[in-house]
Amino acid sequence: MSHTPTTALVLLGGEPVDVVDHGTLPTAAFVVAADSGIDQAHLLGRHVDLAVGDFDSVSAGGLARARAEGAEVREHPVEKAATDFELALDAVAARGITSVVVAGGEGGRLDHLISNALVMSSERFAGLEITAVGRGGSRLHVVRGSRLLAGEPGEYVTLVAVHGAATGVTTEGLRYPLVEARLEPGSSLGVSNELLVPRARVDVAVGVLLAILPGPESP
């Protein structure tokens, strides 16, 4: 790439990403494909800058195309101690990029879904501002310090503490405001809040939250 991007787009395998569902993915981004995320990138018409993984699920043609088009390819053994997604985030963090959008990974594996959410919110990636987008307009934001949540008024917002208690949680623009609240892992206190405005705010003094917006069409 001829410029230094400030955002990384990490593409995972699974069901095809529908860009209509969640708006336009970042265009001026460093594209990292985790294994069959390579095929995902090609379906989206995106050039792969870096491909990582054991490549046990990407198509042979997709991998060959990525190589031919100049992607850096980092192959790892199938028997490894990290998922391809974790390896992708490691690569992003090593480049000094701090804004990350994740798309894909919705292949019906609940274990993968939960693992990915916990990896995104782990302390080792505290320097990254991560948003994951999914089908139906769903979004997941990792919240440390402060994050703005954009969406349609009336959309559901769920706040979940992970990796320990989140304290000093204060919200603006949600139907049920929190003021210096404490959210414990396993608590349902933050479930099914609602956006009152197009841009709400969540502040966390200590800890990390997942802010989950299931999408404007969610019942």
Protein Blocks (a to p, Z undefined) as FASTA:
>chain_A
ZZdcfbdcdddehjdddfklnopadfbbcdddehjlmmmmmmnopacfbdcdjhlmbcfk
lmmmmmmnopacddddfbdcbdfklmmmmmmmmnopabdcdeejinopaklmmmmmmmmm
pmklmmpccddddehhiacdddehiacddddehiacddddehiacehiacehiabacehi
acdehiaklgoiacfbfbdcdddfbdcdddddebjklZZ
